[in-house]
Amino acid sequence: MYYEISEASYERVQKAIEDINICCVTEDDYNEWEDIASSSIAAFIDDLNDEQLEMTCDAFVEYIEDTVKSDRNMALGVKTALERALNEMLDNAGVISEDDEQERILWKNAIKNSLLILKKAEVGE
């Protein structure tokens, strides 16, 4: 986890949350909308390099932990959606052929690290 998250990472999270609120009825149970939210999140993290990805995921974890007390459903939905988006990115990482192999390894490791940090996020499940 980065100790100092870039402003751009926080902006990506905010824009993703705004997109989720536009595309989803977040008042419904998060299981009803997290798949759509996953697509929203993926749009903001797909093209990031490994450092940007980790910082943005750290910013998402901060958002989740800050939101859980005021809106547990939203926090769980964002957490589940981010986890889905990261797992899909990891599944698709092997089919990306134009990337440098070293870059791909760093990127895959960033996804794996982000998934580990996300699993540790405290949402009182």
N, CA, C and O atoms as a GROMACS GRO file, in nm:
protein
  500
    1MET      N    1   0.084  -0.118   0.000
    1MET     CA    2   0.000   0.000   0.000
    1MET      C    3   0.089   0.124   0.000
    1MET      O    4   0.186   0.131   0.075
    2TYR      N    5   0.056   0.219  -0.083
    2TYR     CA    6   0.131   0.344  -0.091
    2TYR      C    7   0.094   0.433   0.027
    2TYR      O    8  -0.022   0.439   0.067
    3TYR      N    9   0.195   0.501   0.082
    3TYR     CA   10   0.167   0.591   0.193
    3TYR      C   11   0.112   0.724   0.143
    3TYR      O   12   0.036   0.790   0.213
    4GLU      N   13   0.150   0.762   0.021
    4GLU     CA   14   0.097   0.885  -0.035
    4GLU      C   15   0.033   0.852  -0.170
    4GLU      O   16   0.100   0.815  -0.266
    5ILE      N   17  -0.097   0.865  -0.174
    5ILE     CA   18  -0.173   0.834  -0.294
    5ILE      C   19  -0.185   0.962  -0.377
    5ILE      O   20  -0.213   1.069  -0.323
    6SER      N   21  -0.164   0.950  -0.505
    6SER     CA   22  -0.168   1.068  -0.592
    6SER      C   23  -0.309   1.125  -0.601
    6SER      O   24  -0.409   1.055  -0.585
    7GLU      N   25  -0.314   1.253  -0.628
    7GLU     CA   26  -0.442   1.322  -0.647
    7GLU      C   27  -0.518   1.262  -0.765
    7GLU      O   28  -0.641   1.251  -0.762
    8ALA      N   29  -0.444   1.223  -0.868
    8ALA     CA   30  -0.507   1.162  -0.986
    8ALA      C   31  -0.578   1.031  -0.949
    8ALA      O   32  -0.682   0.999  -1.006
    9SER      N   33  -0.522   0.957  -0.856
    9SER     CA   34  -0.585   0.831  -0.812
    9SER      C   35  -0.717   0.860  -0.741
    9SER      O   36  -0.818   0.793  -0.765
   10TYR      N   37  -0.717   0.960  -0.654
   10TYR     CA   38  -0.841   0.998  -0.586
   10TYR      C   39  -0.946   1.048  -0.686
   10TYR      O   40  -1.065   1.020  -0.672
   11GLU      N   41  -0.900   1.121  -0.787
   11GLU     CA   42  -0.993   1.170  -0.890
   11GLU      C   43  -1.054   1.054  -0.968
   11GLU      O   44  -1.173   1.057  -0.999
   12ARG      N   45  -0.973   0.953  -1.001
   12ARG     CA   46  -1.026   0.836  -1.072
   12ARG      C   47  -1.134   0.766  -0.989
   12ARG      O   48  -1.237   0.726  -1.041
   13VAL      N   49  -1.108   0.752  -0.859
   13VAL     CA   50  -1.206   0.689  -0.771
   13VAL      C   51  -1.334   0.771  -0.768
   13VAL      O   52  -1.444   0.717  -0.779
   14GLN      N   53  -1.321   0.902  -0.753
   14GLN     CA   54  -1.439   0.988  -0.747
   14GLN      C   55  -1.520   0.980  -0.876
   14GLN      O   56  -1.642   0.973  -0.872
   15LYS      N   57  -1.451   0.980  -0.989
   15LYS     CA   58  -1.520   0.971  -1.118
   15LYS      C   59  -1.588   0.834  -1.134
   15LYS      O   60  -1.698   0.826  -1.188
   16ALA      N   61  -1.523   0.729  -1.087
   16ALA     CA   62  -1.583   0.595  -1.094
   16ALA      C   63  -1.707   0.588  -1.005
   16ALA      O   64  -1.808   0.529  -1.045
   17ILE      N   65  -1.702   0.647  -0.887
   17ILE     CA   66  -1.817   0.648  -0.796
   17ILE      C   67  -1.931   0.727  -0.858
   17ILE      O   68  -2.047   0.685  -0.852
   18GLU      N   69  -1.900   0.840  -0.919
   18GLU     CA   70  -2.003   0.919  -0.988
   18GLU      C   71  -2.067   0.837  -1.099
   18GLU      O   72  -2.189   0.839  -1.116
   19ASP      N   73  -1.985   0.766  -1.175
   19ASP     CA   74  -2.036   0.682  -1.283
   19ASP      C   75  -2.125   0.570  -1.229
   19ASP      O   76  -2.230   0.539  -1.286
   20ILE      N   77  -2.083   0.510  -1.119
   20ILE     CA   78  -2.163   0.404  -1.056
   20ILE      C   79  -2.298   0.460  -1.013
   20ILE      O   80  -2.401   0.396  -1.033
   21ASN      N   81  -2.298   0.577  -0.955
   21ASN     CA   82  -2.424   0.639  -0.910
   21ASN      C   83  -2.516   0.673  -1.027
   21ASN      O   84  -2.638   0.675  -1.011
   22ILE      N   85  -2.459   0.701  -1.143
   22ILE     CA   86  -2.540   0.729  -1.262
   22ILE      C   87  -2.596   0.599  -1.320
   22ILE      O   88  -2.712   0.594  -1.360
   23CYS      N   89  -2.514   0.496  -1.324
   23CYS     CA   90  -2.550   0.370  -1.391
   23CYS      C   91  -2.628   0.272  -1.304
   23CYS      O   92  -2.694   0.183  -1.357
   24CYS      N   93  -2.621   0.287  -1.175
   24CYS     CA   94  -2.677   0.187  -1.084
   24CYS      C   95  -2.774   0.249  -0.984
   24CYS      O   96  -2.764   0.367  -0.950
   25VAL      N   97  -2.867   0.168  -0.940
   25VAL     CA   98  -2.956   0.207  -0.831
   25VAL      C   99  -2.890   0.153  -0.704
   25VAL      O  100  -2.919   0.042  -0.660
   26THR      N  101  -2.801   0.234  -0.647
   26THR     CA  102  -2.719   0.186  -0.537
   26THR      C  103  -2.797   0.168  -0.408
   26THR      O  104  -2.744   0.115  -0.310
   27GLU      N  105  -2.922   0.212  -0.406
   27GLU     CA  106  -3.006   0.188  -0.288
   27GLU      C  107  -3.051   0.042  -0.285
   27GLU      O  108  -3.085  -0.010  -0.178
   28ASP      N  109  -3.052  -0.024  -0.402
   28ASP     CA  110  -3.084  -0.167  -0.408
   28ASP      C  111  -2.970  -0.245  -0.344
   28ASP      O  112  -2.859  -0.193  -0.328
   29ASP      N  113  -2.996  -0.370  -0.309
   29ASP     CA  114  -2.892  -0.456  -0.255
   29ASP      C  115  -2.775  -0.460  -0.353
   29ASP      O  116  -2.795  -0.471  -0.474
   30TYR      N  117  -2.654  -0.450  -0.301
   30TYR     CA  118  -2.536  -0.440  -0.388
   30TYR      C  119  -2.520  -0.559  -0.482
   30TYR      O  120  -2.458  -0.546  -0.587
   31ASN      N  121  -2.574  -0.674  -0.446
   31ASN     CA  122  -2.566  -0.790  -0.534
   31ASN      C  123  -2.642  -0.768  -0.665
   31ASN      O  124  -2.618  -0.836  -0.764
   32GLU      N  125  -2.733  -0.671  -0.664
   32GLU     CA  126  -2.813  -0.640  -0.783
   32GLU      C  127  -2.740  -0.549  -0.881
   32GLU      O  128  -2.776  -0.545  -0.999
   33TRP      N  129  -2.638  -0.476  -0.835
   33TRP     CA  130  -2.574  -0.378  -0.923
   33TRP      C  131  -2.422  -0.386  -0.930
   33TRP      O  132  -2.361  -0.314  -1.009
   34GLU      N  133  -2.361  -0.471  -0.852
   34GLU     CA  134  -2.215  -0.472  -0.849
   34GLU      C  135  -2.153  -0.514  -0.982
   34GLU      O  136  -2.040  -0.474  -1.012
   35ASP      N  137  -2.222  -0.593  -1.064
   35ASP     CA  138  -2.167  -0.633  -1.194
   35ASP      C  139  -2.158  -0.513  -1.288
   35ASP      O  140  -2.061  -0.500  -1.364
   36ILE      N  141  -2.258  -0.426  -1.284
   36ILE     CA  142  -2.254  -0.304  -1.365
   36ILE      C  143  -2.148  -0.209  -1.311
   36ILE      O  144  -2.075  -0.146  -1.387
   37ALA      N  145  -2.139  -0.200  -1.180
   37ALA     CA  146  -2.038  -0.115  -1.116
   37ALA      C  147  -1.898  -0.162  -1.152
   37ALA      O  148  -1.806  -0.081  -1.166
   38SER      N  149  -1.881  -0.292  -1.167
   38SER     CA  150  -1.751  -0.346  -1.205
   38SER      C  151  -1.707  -0.292  -1.341
   38SER      O  152  -1.590  -0.260  -1.360
   39SER      N  153  -1.799  -0.284  -1.433
   39SER     CA  154  -1.767  -0.228  -1.566
   39SER      C  155  -1.730  -0.081  -1.555
   39SER      O  156  -1.639  -0.034  -1.624
   40SER      N  157  -1.800  -0.008  -1.469
   40SER     CA  158  -1.767   0.133  -1.448
   40SER      C  159  -1.626   0.148  -1.394
   40SER      O  160  -1.548   0.230  -1.442
   41ILE      N  161  -1.593   0.068  -1.294
   41ILE     CA  162  -1.460   0.075  -1.234
   41ILE      C  163  -1.353   0.036  -1.337
   41ILE      O  164  -1.250   0.102  -1.347
   42ALA      N  165  -1.379  -0.070  -1.411
   42ALA     CA  166  -1.281  -0.118  -1.510
   42ALA      C  167  -1.246  -0.008  -1.611
   42ALA      O  168  -1.132   0.003  -1.654
   43ALA      N  169  -1.344   0.072  -1.648
   43ALA     CA  170  -1.320   0.179  -1.744
   43ALA      C  171  -1.216   0.278  -1.692
   43ALA      O  172  -1.147   0.343  -1.770
   44PHE      N  173  -1.205   0.291  -1.560
   44PHE     CA  174  -1.113   0.388  -1.502
   44PHE      C  175  -0.978   0.328  -1.464
   44PHE      O  176  -0.885   0.402  -1.433
   45ILE      N  177  -0.966   0.195  -1.464
   45ILE     CA  178  -0.840   0.134  -1.421
   45ILE      C  179  -0.773   0.048  -1.528
   45ILE      O  180  -0.657   0.009  -1.510
   46ASP      N  181  -0.841   0.018  -1.637
   46ASP     CA  182  -0.786  -0.072  -1.739
   46ASP      C  183  -0.654  -0.027  -1.799
   46ASP      O  184  -0.567  -0.110  -1.823
   47ASP      N  185  -0.638   0.100  -1.823
   47ASP     CA  186  -0.521   0.150  -1.896
   47ASP      C  187  -0.411   0.204  -1.806
   47ASP      O  188  -0.320   0.273  -1.853
   48LEU      N  189  -0.417   0.174  -1.677
   48LEU     CA  190  -0.317   0.227  -1.584
   48LEU      C  191  -0.192   0.140  -1.582
   48LEU      O  192  -0.199   0.019  -1.606
   49ASN      N  193  -0.078   0.202  -1.553
   49ASN     CA  194   0.042   0.121  -1.533
   49ASN      C  195   0.037   0.062  -1.392
   49ASN      O  196  -0.056   0.089  -1.316
   50ASP      N  197   0.135  -0.017  -1.358
   50ASP     CA  198   0.132  -0.089  -1.229
   50ASP      C  199   0.126   0.005  -1.109
   50ASP      O  200   0.049  -0.020  -1.016
   51GLU      N  201   0.204   0.112  -1.108
   51GLU     CA  202   0.203   0.204  -0.994
   51GLU      C  203   0.070   0.279  -0.984
   51GLU      O  204   0.015   0.293  -0.875
   52GLN      N  205   0.020   0.326  -1.097
   52GLN     CA  206  -0.108   0.397  -1.097
   52GLN      C  207  -0.220   0.305  -1.051
   52GLN      O  208  -0.309   0.346  -0.976
   53LEU      N  209  -0.216   0.180  -1.095
   53LEU     CA  210  -0.318   0.083  -1.057
   53LEU      C  211  -0.318   0.059  -0.907
   53LEU      O  212  -0.423   0.062  -0.843
   54GLU      N  213  -0.200   0.036  -0.851
   54GLU     CA  214  -0.193   0.013  -0.706
   54GLU      C  215  -0.239   0.134  -0.626
   54GLU      O  216  -0.311   0.120  -0.528
   55MET      N  217  -0.196   0.253  -0.668
   55MET     CA  218  -0.238   0.374  -0.596
   55MET      C  219  -0.389   0.395  -0.605
   55MET      O  220  -0.453   0.434  -0.508
   56THR      N  221  -0.445   0.370  -0.723
   56THR     CA  222  -0.589   0.388  -0.741
   56THR      C  223  -0.666   0.285  -0.659
   56THR      O  224  -0.769   0.317  -0.600
   57CYS      N  225  -0.618   0.162  -0.656
   57CYS     CA  226  -0.684   0.060  -0.573
   57CYS      C  227  -0.673   0.094  -0.425
   57CYS      O  228  -0.766   0.070  -0.349
   58ASP      N  229  -0.560   0.150  -0.384
   58ASP     CA  230  -0.546   0.195  -0.246
   58ASP      C  231  -0.647   0.306  -0.215
   58ASP      O  232  -0.706   0.309  -0.107
   59ALA      N  233  -0.668   0.395  -0.311
   59ALA     CA  234  -0.767   0.501  -0.293
   59ALA      C  235  -0.907   0.443  -0.285
   59ALA      O  236  -0.990   0.491  -0.208
   60PHE      N  237  -0.936   0.338  -0.363
   60PHE     CA  238  -1.065   0.270  -0.354
   60PHE      C  239  -1.082   0.207  -0.216
   60PHE      O  240  -1.190   0.215  -0.158
   61VAL      N  241  -0.978   0.146  -0.164
   61VAL     CA  242  -0.986   0.085  -0.030
   61VAL      C  243  -1.015   0.192   0.074
   61VAL      O  244  -1.097   0.171   0.164
   62GLU      N  245  -0.950   0.305   0.064
   62GLU     CA  246  -0.979   0.416   0.156
   62GLU      C  247  -1.125   0.457   0.145
   62GLU      O  248  -1.192   0.477   0.246
   63TYR      N  249  -1.175   0.469   0.022
   63TYR     CA  250  -1.316   0.505   0.001
   63TYR      C  251  -1.407   0.402   0.067
   63TYR      O  252  -1.501   0.438   0.137
   64ILE      N  253  -1.380   0.276   0.045
   64ILE     CA  254  -1.461   0.167   0.102
   64ILE      C  255  -1.463   0.175   0.254
   64ILE      O  256  -1.570   0.169   0.315
   65GLU      N  257  -1.346   0.188   0.314
   65GLU     CA  258  -1.338   0.192   0.460
   65GLU      C  259  -1.401   0.319   0.517
   65GLU      O  260  -1.455   0.316   0.627
   66ASP      N  261  -1.393   0.429   0.444
   66ASP     CA  262  -1.455   0.554   0.490
   66ASP      C  263  -1.607   0.551   0.474
   66ASP      O  264  -1.678   0.618   0.548
   67THR      N  265  -1.657   0.475   0.378
   67THR     CA  266  -1.799   0.474   0.344
   67THR      C  267  -1.877   0.370   0.423
   67THR      O  268  -1.999   0.382   0.438
   68VAL      N  269  -1.811   0.268   0.474
   68VAL     CA  270  -1.881   0.154   0.533
   68VAL      C  271  -1.974   0.194   0.649
   68VAL      O  272  -2.080   0.134   0.666
   69LYS      N  273  -1.935   0.292   0.727
   69LYS     CA  274  -2.019   0.332   0.841
   69LYS      C  275  -2.144   0.407   0.798
   69LYS      O  276  -2.250   0.393   0.859
   70SER      N  277  -2.133   0.487   0.693
   70SER     CA  278  -2.247   0.567   0.648
   70SER      C  279  -2.333   0.495   0.545
   70SER      O  280  -2.454   0.519   0.537
   71ASP      N  281  -2.272   0.406   0.465
   71ASP     CA  282  -2.347   0.336   0.361
   71ASP      C  283  -2.280   0.201   0.334
   71ASP      O  284  -2.205   0.185   0.238
   72ARG      N  285  -2.308   0.106   0.420
   72ARG     CA  286  -2.246  -0.027   0.412
   72ARG      C  287  -2.274  -0.093   0.277
   72ARG      O  288  -2.185  -0.158   0.221
   73ASN      N  289  -2.395  -0.078   0.226
   73ASN     CA  290  -2.432  -0.138   0.098
   73ASN      C  291  -2.343  -0.084  -0.016
   73ASN      O  292  -2.298  -0.161  -0.101
   74MET      N  293  -2.319   0.045  -0.016
   74MET     CA  294  -2.233   0.106  -0.118
   74MET      C  295  -2.090   0.055  -0.103
   74MET      O  296  -2.025   0.021  -0.202
   75ALA      N  297  -2.040   0.051   0.020
   75ALA     CA  298  -1.904   0.004   0.043
   75ALA      C  299  -1.887  -0.141  -0.003
   75ALA      O  300  -1.788  -0.174  -0.069
   76LEU      N  301  -1.982  -0.226   0.030
   76LEU     CA  302  -1.974  -0.365  -0.013
   76LEU      C  303  -1.986  -0.378  -0.164
   76LEU      O  304  -1.917  -0.460  -0.225
   77GLY      N  305  -2.072  -0.297  -0.225
   77GLY     CA  306  -2.086  -0.301  -0.370
   77GLY      C  307  -1.960  -0.259  -0.442
   77GLY      O  308  -1.919  -0.322  -0.538
   78VAL      N  309  -1.898  -0.151  -0.395
   78VAL     CA  310  -1.773  -0.104  -0.457
   78VAL      C  311  -1.662  -0.206  -0.435
   78VAL      O  312  -1.584  -0.233  -0.527
   79LYS      N  313  -1.655  -0.262  -0.316
   79LYS     CA  314  -1.552  -0.363  -0.288
   79LYS      C  315  -1.570  -0.483  -0.380
   79LYS      O  316  -1.474  -0.529  -0.441
   80THR      N  317  -1.691  -0.534  -0.390
   80THR     CA  318  -1.718  -0.650  -0.474
   80THR      C  319  -1.693  -0.619  -0.621
   80THR      O  320  -1.638  -0.701  -0.694
   81ALA      N  321  -1.734  -0.500  -0.664
   81ALA     CA  322  -1.716  -0.460  -0.803
   81ALA      C  323  -1.568  -0.445  -0.837
   81ALA      O  324  -1.524  -0.487  -0.944
   82LEU      N  325  -1.491  -0.385  -0.747
   82LEU     CA  326  -1.348  -0.369  -0.771
   82LEU      C  327  -1.280  -0.505  -0.776
   82LEU      O  328  -1.194  -0.528  -0.860
   83GLU      N  329  -1.318  -0.593  -0.687
   83GLU     CA  330  -1.261  -0.727  -0.687
   83GLU      C  331  -1.291  -0.799  -0.820
   83GLU      O  332  -1.204  -0.864  -0.877
   84ARG      N  333  -1.414  -0.786  -0.866
   84ARG     CA  334  -1.451  -0.848  -0.994
   84ARG      C  335  -1.369  -0.788  -1.108
   84ARG      O  336  -1.317  -0.862  -1.192
   85ALA      N  337  -1.357  -0.656  -1.111
   85ALA     CA  338  -1.281  -0.590  -1.218
   85ALA      C  339  -1.135  -0.634  -1.217
   85ALA      O  340  -1.078  -0.661  -1.323
   86LEU      N  341  -1.075  -0.642  -1.100
   86LEU     CA  342  -0.935  -0.684  -1.090
   86LEU      C  343  -0.918  -0.830  -1.132
   86LEU      O  344  -0.822  -0.863  -1.202
   87ASN      N  345  -1.008  -0.916  -1.092
   87ASN     CA  346  -0.999  -1.057  -1.131
   87ASN      C  347  -1.014  -1.072  -1.282
   87ASN      O  348  -0.945  -1.154  -1.343
   88GLU      N  349  -1.103  -0.996  -1.343
   88GLU     CA  350  -1.119  -1.001  -1.488
   88GLU      C  351  -0.994  -0.949  -1.559
   88GLU      O  352  -0.953  -1.004  -1.661
   89MET      N  353  -0.934  -0.844  -1.504
   89MET     CA  354  -0.810  -0.793  -1.562
   89MET      C  355  -0.700  -0.898  -1.552
   89MET      O  356  -0.623  -0.916  -1.646
   90LEU      N  357  -0.692  -0.967  -1.440
   90LEU     CA  358  -0.592  -1.070  -1.422
   90LEU      C  359  -0.615  -1.186  -1.519
   90LEU      O  360  -0.520  -1.238  -1.578
   91ASP      N  361  -0.740  -1.225  -1.536
   91ASP     CA  362  -0.774  -1.331  -1.631
   91ASP      C  363  -0.735  -1.294  -1.773
   91ASP      O  364  -0.692  -1.379  -1.851
   92ASN      N  365  -0.750  -1.166  -1.808
   92ASN     CA  366  -0.721  -1.120  -1.944
   92ASN      C  367  -0.575  -1.079  -1.965
   92ASN      O  368  -0.534  -1.052  -2.078
   93ALA      N  369  -0.498  -1.075  -1.860
   93ALA     CA  370  -0.359  -1.029  -1.870
   93ALA      C  371  -0.275  -1.119  -1.960
   93ALA      O  372  -0.178  -1.072  -2.021
   94GLY      N  373  -0.310  -1.244  -1.969
   94GLY     CA  374  -0.233  -1.336  -2.052
   94GLY      C  375  -0.254  -1.318  -2.200
   94GLY      O  376  -0.172  -1.363  -2.279
   95VAL      N  377  -0.363  -1.254  -2.241
   95VAL     CA  378  -0.391  -1.239  -2.384
   95VAL      C  379  -0.341  -1.108  -2.440
   95VAL      O  380  -0.355  -1.082  -2.560
   96ILE      N  381  -0.283  -1.026  -2.357
   96ILE     CA  382  -0.228  -0.898  -2.403
   96ILE      C  383  -0.089  -0.926  -2.458
   96ILE      O  384   0.003  -0.956  -2.382
   97SER      N  385  -0.073  -0.916  -2.588
   97SER     CA  386   0.054  -0.956  -2.650
   97SER      C  387   0.147  -0.840  -2.683
   97SER      O  388   0.267  -0.860  -2.698
   98GLU      N  389   0.094  -0.719  -2.693
   98GLU     CA  390   0.180  -0.608  -2.733
   98GLU      C  391   0.263  -0.551  -2.618
   98GLU      O  392   0.353  -0.470  -2.641
   99ASP      N  393   0.235  -0.592  -2.497
   99ASP     CA  394   0.311  -0.541  -2.383
   99ASP      C  395   0.446  -0.611  -2.370
   99ASP      O  396   0.463  -0.727  -2.407
  100ASP      N  397   0.539  -0.539  -2.317
  100ASP     CA  398   0.667  -0.592  -2.280
  100ASP      C  399   0.644  -0.695  -2.168
  100ASP      O  400   0.562  -0.672  -2.079
  101GLU      N  401   0.714  -0.805  -2.173
  101GLU     CA  402   0.694  -0.912  -2.074
  101GLU      C  403   0.719  -0.863  -1.931
  101GLU      O  404   0.644  -0.897  -1.840
  102GLN      N  405   0.824  -0.782  -1.912
  102GLN     CA  406   0.853  -0.729  -1.779
  102GLN      C  407   0.739  -0.639  -1.731
  102GLN      O  408   0.701  -0.644  -1.614
  103GLU      N  409   0.686  -0.556  -1.821
  103GLU     CA  410   0.573  -0.469  -1.786
  103GLU      C  411   0.452  -0.552  -1.745
  103GLU      O  412   0.383  -0.520  -1.649
  104ARG      N  413   0.429  -0.660  -1.819
  104ARG     CA  414   0.314  -0.747  -1.790
  104ARG      C  415   0.329  -0.812  -1.652
  104ARG      O  416   0.232  -0.823  -1.578
  105ILE      N  417   0.450  -0.854  -1.620
  105ILE     CA  418   0.474  -0.915  -1.488
  105ILE      C  419   0.447  -0.813  -1.378
  105ILE      O  420   0.380  -0.844  -1.280
  106LEU      N  421   0.499  -0.690  -1.394
  106LEU     CA  422   0.475  -0.585  -1.295
  106LEU      C  423   0.326  -0.555  -1.281
  106LEU      O  424   0.276  -0.537  -1.170
  107TRP      N  425   0.256  -0.550  -1.394
  107TRP     CA  426   0.114  -0.519  -1.395
  107TRP      C  427   0.034  -0.630  -1.325
  107TRP      O  428  -0.054  -0.602  -1.244
  108LYS      N  429   0.067  -0.756  -1.358
  108LYS     CA  430  -0.002  -0.868  -1.293
  108LYS      C  431   0.024  -0.869  -1.142
  108LYS      O  432  -0.066  -0.896  -1.063
  109ASN      N  433   0.147  -0.840  -1.103
  109ASN     CA  434   0.179  -0.833  -0.961
  109ASN      C  435   0.103  -0.719  -0.892
  109ASN      O  436   0.060  -0.733  -0.778
  110ALA      N  437   0.087  -0.608  -0.962
  110ALA     CA  438   0.011  -0.496  -0.907
  110ALA      C  439  -0.134  -0.537  -0.884
  110ALA      O  440  -0.194  -0.501  -0.783
  111ILE      N  441  -0.190  -0.611  -0.978
  111ILE     CA  442  -0.328  -0.659  -0.962
  111ILE      C  443  -0.337  -0.753  -0.843
  111ILE      O  444  -0.428  -0.741  -0.761
  112LYS      N  445  -0.244  -0.846  -0.834
  112LYS     CA  446  -0.245  -0.943  -0.722
  112LYS      C  447  -0.229  -0.871  -0.588
  112LYS      O  448  -0.299  -0.903  -0.492
  113ASN      N  449  -0.138  -0.774  -0.582
  113ASN     CA  450  -0.119  -0.697  -0.458
  113ASN      C  451  -0.245  -0.621  -0.422
  113ASN      O  452  -0.284  -0.615  -0.305
  114SER      N  453  -0.309  -0.562  -0.521
  114SER     CA  454  -0.432  -0.487  -0.498
  114SER      C  455  -0.543  -0.578  -0.448
  114SER      O  456  -0.621  -0.539  -0.360
  115LEU      N  457  -0.552  -0.698  -0.503
  115LEU     CA  458  -0.653  -0.793  -0.456
  115LEU      C  459  -0.629  -0.831  -0.310
  115LEU      O  460  -0.724  -0.844  -0.233
  116LEU      N  461  -0.504  -0.850  -0.273
  116LEU     CA  462  -0.472  -0.883  -0.133
  116LEU      C  463  -0.511  -0.770  -0.039
  116LEU      O  464  -0.570  -0.794   0.067
  117ILE      N  465  -0.478  -0.647  -0.077
  117ILE     CA  466  -0.514  -0.532   0.005
  117ILE      C  467  -0.664  -0.516   0.014
  117ILE      O  468  -0.718  -0.485   0.120
  118LEU      N  469  -0.732  -0.538  -0.098
  118LEU     CA  470  -0.878  -0.527  -0.101
  118LEU      C  471  -0.944  -0.630  -0.009
  118LEU      O  472  -1.041  -0.599   0.059
  119LYS      N  473  -0.892  -0.751  -0.008
  119LYS     CA  474  -0.948  -0.856   0.078
  119LYS      C  475  -0.936  -0.819   0.226
  119LYS      O  476  -1.018  -0.861   0.308
  120LYS      N  477  -0.834  -0.740   0.260
  120LYS     CA  478  -0.812  -0.698   0.398
  120LYS      C  479  -0.896  -0.577   0.438
  120LYS      O  480  -0.901  -0.540   0.555
  121ALA      N  481  -0.961  -0.514   0.340
  121ALA     CA  482  -1.040  -0.394   0.369
  121ALA      C  483  -1.149  -0.429   0.470
  121ALA      O  484  -1.217  -0.530   0.458
  122GLU      N  485  -1.163  -0.346   0.569
  122GLU     CA  486  -1.256  -0.373   0.677
  122GLU      C  487  -1.393  -0.316   0.645
  122GLU      O  488  -1.414  -0.195   0.643
  123VAL      N  489  -1.487  -0.408   0.620
  123VAL     CA  490  -1.624  -0.368   0.592
  123VAL      C  491  -1.722  -0.442   0.682
  123VAL      O  492  -1.844  -0.432   0.663
  124GLY      N  493  -1.672  -0.513   0.779
  124GLY     CA  494  -1.760  -0.579   0.876
  124GLY      C  495  -1.849  -0.686   0.817
  124GLY      O  496  -1.966  -0.696   0.852
  125GLU      N  497  -1.793  -0.766   0.726
  125GLU     CA  498  -1.873  -0.871   0.662
  125GLU      C  499  -1.902  -0.984   0.758
  125GLU      O  500  -1.969  -1.080   0.722
   0.00000   0.00000   0.00000
